[in-house]
Amino acid sequence: MGLGFSIVIHLIVLTIAAIVTIDFGTADVGGDQGDDVDFAILTDAELAQMQSPEVSYESFEVAPIATDAARIDLLSDQSNEDSIDELADSIAPSLNPGGGALTSIDTSTGSAGAGTGDGASFFGLEASGRRFAYIVDISGSMNTLGASGALTRWDQTRSELIRSISGLDENAQFCVMLYSSNAIAIFGQGNWTQATQANKVLAARTLFGFDPNGGTKPLAGFQMVFDLEPQSDAIYFMTDGLFDTEIPLQVRALNRRELVPIHTVLFGELANPDDAQAALNMMRIIARQSGGKFTHVREIRP
């Protein structure tokens, strides 16, 4: 009888378990409910590798990296004397600045100059302050060859980005957000990096580990920049393509505390005239709404 009674009880419990489910209908995993969520978890060994001069990335298609490191100031070899120009050797794009509020670009180096003292410069757009954020396009279209036929848009942009960082005062701080279909902070999300010579060299080497891939979705990059504490003194936003028309409004909503100037750079020409005009208008709007400046960098064709 005891065995029979036990069997009956277990059958009732199993029946209830099969019928009853728990619905977490209000749970939010981020993004649309149907989206997959990727996490990047760093071990101590991986973090140490990021801090070494040999850091490299195989693909840009990854979720934002989260790390508790307050700042990356140390290299395994502090005596490294590599110059920034040597790391960007053979990169001398032929560029034609246009659009306004732009200083001249050095045609021998492809550089629009680098900031000094309490400021920065990126493609000729000057900014003042001590904390500078770069939101830079690394979508598939950045693989497009420039006027030289040998250098891509990413080659040229990377060169100017390295030169801009190299010109920062060592008391300044910077962060670089690269975006395509996702966004990634090259030194970890949520942190400023001190502009020491060691960190400038590390940033240059790290940038050579990225290859353009994916779409043009800059919003995640803006979200990470506006989450930084303290806030940026100036933001540089660069793209070579058309993005969602809601982005200017979304950026305006993010930039709601103290208005941070956003200096925008449109690189190259879009093949479709309507798309080209739309991209031009949106970049101008983002700059104007924030009190920033805009420039259109045109590629000189033979």
C-alpha positions in Angstrom: 0.0 0.0 0.0 2.8 2.4 0.8 4.5 1.8 -2.5 1.2 2.4 -4.3 0.5 5.5 -2.4 4.0 6.9 -3.2 3.6 6.2 -6.9 0.3 8.0 -7.0 1.8 11.1 -5.2 4.8 11.2 -7.6 2.5 10.9 -10.6 0.4 13.9 -9.3 3.6 16.0 -8.8 4.9 15.2 -12.3 1.6 16.1 -13.8 1.6 19.5 -12.1 5.2 20.1 -13.1 4.4 19.4 -16.7 1.4 21.7 -16.8 2.6 24.7 -14.8 5.1 27.1 -16.4 6.5 30.4 -15.2 6.3 33.3 -17.7 8.9 36.1 -17.3 7.0 38.3 -19.7 8.4 41.5 -18.3 12.1 40.5 -18.5 14.3 42.6 -20.6 17.4 41.1 -22.2 18.2 44.2 -24.2 17.2 45.0 -27.8 14.2 43.3 -29.4 12.9 40.2 -27.7 13.9 38.0 -30.6 17.5 39.2 -30.7 20.4 37.0 -29.6 22.5 38.6 -26.8 26.3 38.1 -26.9 28.6 38.6 -24.0 32.3 39.1 -24.0 33.9 37.9 -20.8 37.6 38.7 -20.1 39.9 36.6 -18.0 42.9 38.1 -16.3 45.1 36.6 -18.9 43.1 38.1 -21.7 43.1 41.5 -20.0 46.9 41.2 -19.7 47.1 40.5 -23.4 45.0 43.6 -24.2 47.6 45.6 -22.3 50.5 44.2 -24.3 51.8 45.6 -27.6 50.9 42.4 -29.3 47.1 42.9 -28.9 45.1 42.0 -32.0 41.5 41.3 -33.0 40.4 38.8 -35.6 37.0 40.4 -36.2 35.0 43.5 -35.4 31.7 41.6 -35.2 31.7 41.3 -31.4 29.6 42.7 -28.6 31.0 45.6 -26.6 33.8 44.6 -24.2 33.1 45.3 -20.5 36.0 45.4 -18.1 36.6 46.7 -14.6 40.0 48.1 -15.5 39.9 51.8 -14.5 42.5 52.8 -17.0 45.1 51.2 -19.2 48.3 53.0 -18.5 50.9 50.2 -18.4 52.8 48.4 -21.1 54.9 45.3 -20.6 57.8 47.3 -22.0 57.7 50.9 -20.8 61.0 51.6 -22.6 59.3 51.2 -26.0 60.4 54.1 -28.2 58.3 53.4 -31.3 57.1 56.6 -32.9 53.4 57.1 -33.9 54.5 58.1 -37.4 56.4 54.8 -37.8 53.3 52.8 -36.9 51.4 54.6 -39.6 54.1 54.4 -42.2 53.3 54.4 -45.9 49.8 55.9 -45.2 49.7 59.1 -47.2 46.2 59.5 -48.6 45.2 62.1 -51.1 42.3 64.0 -49.6 40.4 67.1 -50.5 38.8 68.8 -47.5 35.5 70.5 -48.0 32.3 71.6 -46.3 33.6 74.4 -44.0 35.2 75.0 -40.6 38.2 73.0 -41.9 41.9 73.7 -41.8 44.2 72.5 -44.6 45.2 68.9 -44.8 48.9 68.1 -45.3 48.9 66.3 -48.6 52.3 64.7 -47.9 51.0 62.9 -44.9 47.2 62.8 -45.3 46.9 64.5 -41.9 44.7 67.4 -41.1 46.9 68.1 -38.1 46.9 67.0 -34.5 45.8 68.9 -31.4 48.3 70.3 -28.9 47.9 71.6 -25.4 44.3 71.7 -24.2 42.8 70.6 -27.5 42.6 68.1 -30.3 42.2 68.1 -34.1 40.6 65.4 -36.3 40.4 65.9 -40.1 41.0 69.6 -39.4 38.2 70.1 -36.9 39.6 71.7 -33.8 38.2 71.0 -30.4 39.1 72.3 -26.9 39.1 70.5 -23.6 40.9 67.6 -21.9 38.6 64.6 -22.7 38.0 63.6 -26.3 35.8 60.8 -27.7 36.1 59.4 -31.2 33.2 57.5 -32.7 34.6 56.1 -35.9 32.9 54.1 -38.8 34.4 50.6 -39.5 31.6 49.3 -41.6 32.2 47.2 -44.7 32.1 50.3 -47.0 35.3 51.5 -45.3 37.1 48.9 -47.4 36.5 51.1 -50.4 39.7 52.0 -52.1 40.5 55.7 -52.2 41.8 57.9 -55.0 45.3 56.4 -54.8 43.9 52.9 -55.6 46.1 51.4 -52.9 44.7 52.7 -49.6 41.2 52.2 -48.3 39.0 54.7 -46.5 39.9 52.8 -43.3 43.6 53.1 -44.0 43.3 56.8 -44.4 40.9 57.3 -41.4 43.0 55.2 -39.2 46.1 57.2 -40.1 44.3 60.5 -39.2 43.0 59.0 -36.0 46.4 57.9 -34.9 47.8 61.3 -35.7 45.0 63.0 -33.8 45.6 60.9 -30.7 49.4 61.4 -31.0 48.9 65.1 -30.7 47.0 65.0 -27.4 48.7 66.5 -24.3 49.7 63.8 -21.8 47.3 65.3 -19.3 44.4 64.7 -21.7 42.2 61.6 -21.9 40.6 59.9 -24.8 38.4 57.0 -25.9 37.9 55.4 -29.3 34.6 53.7 -30.2 34.6 51.8 -33.4 31.2 50.9 -34.9 29.6 48.9 -37.7 26.7 46.6 -36.9 27.9 46.7 -33.3 30.2 49.0 -31.4 33.4 48.4 -29.4 35.6 50.5 -27.2 39.2 49.6 -28.0 40.3 49.8 -24.4 37.2 48.6 -22.7 33.7 50.1 -22.3 33.1 52.8 -19.7 36.7 54.1 -19.2 38.8 57.0 -20.2 42.4 56.4 -21.3 45.2 58.7 -20.2 47.1 60.1 -23.3 50.5 58.9 -22.2 53.1 58.0 -24.9 52.7 54.4 -24.0 48.9 54.5 -24.4 49.2 56.4 -27.7 51.5 53.6 -29.1 49.2 50.9 -27.8 46.2 52.6 -29.4 48.0 52.8 -32.7 48.9 49.1 -32.6 45.4 48.1 -31.5 43.8 50.1 -34.4 45.9 48.1 -36.9 44.1 44.9 -35.6 40.6 45.9 -36.9 39.2 45.2 -40.3 36.0 46.9 -41.7 32.9 44.7 -41.7 29.2 45.0 -41.2 26.6 47.8 -41.4 26.5 51.4 -40.4 24.8 51.7 -37.0 26.5 54.4 -34.8 23.9 54.6 -32.0 25.6 52.1 -29.7 28.9 54.1 -30.0 27.1 57.3 -28.9 25.4 55.5 -26.0 28.8 54.3 -24.7 30.3 57.7 -25.0 27.5 59.4 -23.2 27.7 56.8 -20.4 31.3 57.9 -19.7 32.1 59.7 -16.5 33.1 62.4 -16.4 31.5 63.6 -19.6 33.4 64.4 -22.8 34.6 67.8 -23.6 34.2 67.1 -27.3 33.1 64.2 -29.5 34.3 63.4 -33.0 31.8 61.4 -35.1 33.0 60.0 -38.5 31.2 58.0 -41.2 31.4 57.3 -44.9 27.8 56.1 -45.4 24.1 56.6 -44.8 22.6 55.6 -41.4 19.1 55.5 -39.9 17.3 58.8 -40.2 16.3 58.6 -36.5 19.9 58.9 -35.4 20.0 62.7 -35.2 17.0 62.8 -32.8 18.4 59.9 -30.7 21.8 61.6 -30.4 20.0 64.9 -29.4 18.1 62.9 -26.7 21.4 61.4 -25.4 23.1 64.8 -25.3 20.8 66.2 -22.8 22.9 67.0 -19.7 25.5 69.6 -20.6 25.5 70.1 -24.3 28.7 68.4 -25.7 29.9 69.6 -29.1 29.8 66.9 -31.7 32.2 67.5 -34.6 31.1 65.4 -37.6 33.1 64.1 -40.5 31.6 62.7 -43.7 34.3 60.8 -45.7 34.0 60.2 -49.4 31.1 60.2 -51.8 28.0 58.0 -51.9 27.1 56.7 -55.3 23.4 57.5 -55.0 22.8 61.3 -55.1 19.8 61.1 -52.8 21.6 59.0 -50.2 24.6 61.4 -50.5 22.4 64.4 -49.7 20.6 62.6 -46.9 23.9 61.7 -45.2 25.2 65.2 -45.7 22.1 66.7 -44.1 22.1 64.4 -41.1 25.8 65.0 -40.3 25.2 68.8 -40.5 22.2 68.5 -38.2 24.1 66.5 -35.6 26.9 69.1 -35.6 24.5 72.1 -35.5 22.3 70.8 -32.7 25.3 70.2 -30.5 27.2 73.4 -31.3 29.8 71.3 -33.2 31.4 71.7 -36.6 31.0 69.7 -39.8 33.3 68.8 -42.6 33.0 66.7 -45.8 36.3 65.1 -46.8 36.2 64.4 -50.5 38.5 62.0 -52.3 40.4 63.5 -55.2 40.0 61.3 -58.3 42.3 61.3 -61.3 
